[in-house]
Amino acid sequence: QSSIMATLMERLAFLQKVPTLMKATSDDETPCPGYLFEEIGKISHESTGCCQCLLEYLLERLQADSCHVKLKVLKILLHLCGHSSHHFLTELRRNATFVQEVIVFSGPPDPVHGNALYQRVRTTAQELASVLFADTVSPQPAVSPCKAASPSLGEFVHVSLSEEMFVFVLL
């Protein structure tokens, strides 16, 4: 019973984070502000329960129909690959089918952007999947965007893979 109460308390604590997550994954063209990436990274380190709630929230938002929401969530997940807890990364890998589904995301062309937004979503999903399954991914302690801009010794540097190689990695 105490573990059920602890889980309930963690979920209640997570509810306070939802406005931040809603702002970070809003359905508009405004990019997610850098400070929110840091805040979300901190959430993944708070507790196992918070980490699980964060992953559930982001994966649910990833299923939205909006290109803008999908792209923001994918970029947040990419950021978290280098700045989240080990538990978060492990659970994200276990739920990689959500990311794989987005790799083929498409829809009716936008009157202004055409298919460009769909292509950006697919490309970002492919990048996330390749980072998730690269052997060199290891979570780092939370780093400010300023420090993250200049790679230093020991930081992960992502190398894009071709589509053929990507398919090979997933099989």
C-alpha positions as a printed NumPy array, in Angstrom:
array([[  0.   ,   0.   ,   0.   ],
       [  2.86 ,   2.418,   0.701],
       [  4.21 ,   1.93 ,  -2.855],
       [  0.775,   2.776,  -4.285],
       [  0.727,   5.906,  -2.127],
       [  4.267,   6.821,  -3.253],
       [  3.278,   6.37 ,  -6.908],
       [  0.187,   8.509,  -6.365],
       [  2.28 ,  11.232,  -4.691],
       [  4.782,  11.201,  -7.578],
       [  1.951,  11.529, -10.107],
       [  0.47 ,  14.419,  -8.135],
       [  3.903,  16.092,  -8.002],
       [  4.217,  15.589, -11.758],
       [  0.949,  17.474, -12.335],
       [  2.798,  20.654, -11.362],
       [  5.131,  20.092, -14.345],
       [  2.329,  19.76 , -16.912],
       [  2.012,  23.514, -17.686],
       [  5.738,  23.593, -18.541],
       [  5.337,  20.553, -20.792],
       [  2.232,  22.013, -22.433],
       [  4.136,  25.198, -23.243],
       [  7.105,  23.209, -24.602],
       [  4.871,  21.105, -26.886],
       [  2.304,  23.732, -27.892],
       [  0.575,  23.391, -31.259],
       [  2.091,  26.409, -32.98 ],
       [  5.122,  27.406, -35.053],
       [  6.957,  28.956, -32.092],
       [ 10.075,  26.885, -31.296],
       [ 10.399,  25.45 , -27.799],
       [ 12.491,  27.912, -25.749],
       [ 15.917,  26.619, -24.676],
       [ 15.263,  27.022, -20.955],
       [ 12.343,  24.571, -21.225],
       [ 14.695,  21.876, -22.583],
       [ 16.723,  22.317, -19.378],
       [ 13.618,  22.212, -17.184],
       [ 12.406,  19.021, -18.853],
       [ 15.846,  17.45 , -18.453],
       [ 15.653,  18.188, -14.715],
       [ 12.22 ,  16.526, -14.508],
       [ 13.704,  13.277, -15.846],
       [ 16.189,  13.26 , -12.935],
       [ 13.702,  13.959, -10.127],
       [ 12.463,  10.422,  -9.457],
       [ 11.635,   7.208, -11.26 ],
       [  7.932,   8.045, -11.019],
       [  8.401,  11.547, -12.425],
       [ 10.574,  10.11 , -15.172],
       [  7.857,   7.594, -16.094],
       [  5.151,  10.277, -16.1  ],
       [  7.348,  12.476, -18.306],
       [  7.846,   9.686, -20.823],
       [  4.117,   8.857, -20.862],
       [  3.252,  12.515, -21.407],
       [  5.764,  12.992, -24.239],
       [  4.796,   9.756, -25.998],
       [  1.135,  10.732, -25.782],
       [  1.926,  14.163, -27.292],
       [  3.98 ,  12.431, -29.999],
       [  0.745,  10.811, -31.193],
       [ -0.909,  14.185, -31.833],
       [ -1.891,  14.898, -35.458],
       [ -0.008,  18.206, -35.533],
       [  3.398,  18.412, -37.225],
       [  4.348,  21.209, -34.828],
       [  3.623,  19.113, -31.733],
       [  5.386,  16.04 , -33.138],
       [  8.459,  18.063, -34.102],
       [  8.695,  19.726, -30.677],
       [  8.329,  16.397, -28.859],
       [ 10.956,  14.762, -31.084],
       [ 13.396,  17.618, -30.442],
       [ 12.774,  17.348, -26.69 ],
       [ 13.352,  13.574, -26.834],
       [ 16.562,  14.155, -28.821],
       [ 17.727,  16.583, -26.143],
       [ 16.842,  14.093, -23.424],
       [ 19.002,  11.423, -25.067],
       [ 21.991,  13.367, -23.776],
       [ 20.509,  15.035, -20.701],
       [ 18.076,  12.61 , -19.042],
       [ 18.361,   9.881, -16.462],
       [ 19.481,   6.399, -17.477],
       [ 16.011,   5.117, -16.542],
       [ 14.36 ,   7.545, -18.981],
       [ 16.61 ,   6.42 , -21.852],
       [ 16.003,   2.75 , -21.086],
       [ 12.23 ,   3.254, -21.043],
       [ 12.327,   5.361, -24.217],
       [ 14.201,   2.563, -26.005],
       [ 11.558,   0.081, -24.805],
       [  8.893,   2.334, -26.339],
       [ 10.777,   3.014, -29.572],
       [  7.828,   1.841, -31.691],
       [  6.217,   5.244, -31.   ],
       [  9.227,   6.909, -32.616],
       [  9.324,   4.384, -35.463],
       [  5.679,   5.119, -36.308],
       [  6.498,   8.815, -36.754],
       [  9.242,   8.004, -39.285],
       [  6.493,   7.386, -41.88 ],
       [  4.212,  10.243, -40.752],
       [  2.494,  12.129, -43.574],
       [ -0.727,  13.909, -44.359],
       [ -2.343,  16.378, -46.732],
       [  0.061,  19.089, -47.964],
       [ -0.041,  22.354, -46.029],
       [ -1.163,  25.343, -48.161],
       [  1.963,  27.293, -47.132],
       [  4.59 ,  24.671, -46.31 ],
       [  3.553,  21.815, -48.62 ],
       [  5.104,  18.568, -47.371],
       [  8.12 ,  20.288, -45.768],
       [  6.813,  19.962, -42.191],
       [  6.085,  16.247, -42.634],
       [  9.592,  15.777, -44.   ],
       [ 11.109,  17.613, -41.002],
       [  9.123,  15.401, -38.625],
       [ 10.239,  12.222, -40.44 ],
       [ 13.883,  13.335, -40.568],
       [ 13.905,  14.253, -36.871],
       [ 12.255,  10.917, -35.98 ],
       [ 14.943,   9.077, -37.974],
       [ 17.651,  11.053, -36.204],
       [ 16.129,  10.243, -32.806],
       [ 15.871,   6.539, -33.633],
       [ 19.479,   6.393, -34.798],
       [ 20.644,   8.199, -31.64 ],
       [ 18.551,   5.906, -29.439],
       [ 20.132,   2.795, -30.896],
       [ 23.682,   4.099, -31.196],
       [ 25.96 ,   2.302, -28.757],
       [ 27.612,   5.545, -27.681],
       [ 24.569,   7.295, -26.204],
       [ 25.004,   7.935, -22.515],
       [ 22.998,  10.398, -20.474],
       [ 24.937,  13.424, -19.273],
       [ 24.232,  15.586, -16.249],
       [ 21.98 ,  18.545, -17.043],
       [ 23.971,  21.097, -19.049],
       [ 22.936,  24.607, -20.003],
       [ 22.351,  25.215, -23.745],
       [ 25.371,  27.571, -23.75 ],
       [ 27.68 ,  24.835, -22.501],
       [ 26.043,  22.246, -24.751],
       [ 26.784,  24.345, -27.836],
       [ 30.521,  23.639, -27.646],
       [ 31.209,  19.881, -27.451],
       [ 33.914,  18.932, -24.989],
       [ 35.76 ,  15.722, -24.262],
       [ 33.356,  12.944, -23.32 ],
       [ 30.24 ,  14.474, -24.86 ],
       [ 28.243,  12.495, -27.397],
       [ 28.546,  13.699, -30.979],
       [ 25.814,  12.417, -33.308],
       [ 26.682,  11.253, -36.797],
       [ 23.725,  10.917, -39.151],
       [ 23.245,   7.533, -40.766],
       [ 21.917,   6.868, -44.231],
       [ 18.379,   5.46 , -44.544],
       [ 19.756,   2.044, -45.553],
       [ 21.96 ,   1.939, -42.49 ],
       [ 19.095,   3.175, -40.299],
       [ 16.813,   0.349, -41.443],
       [ 19.64 ,  -2.09 , -40.753],
       [ 20.031,  -0.736, -37.212],
       [ 16.326,  -1.174, -36.446],
       [ 16.21 ,  -4.79 , -37.628]])
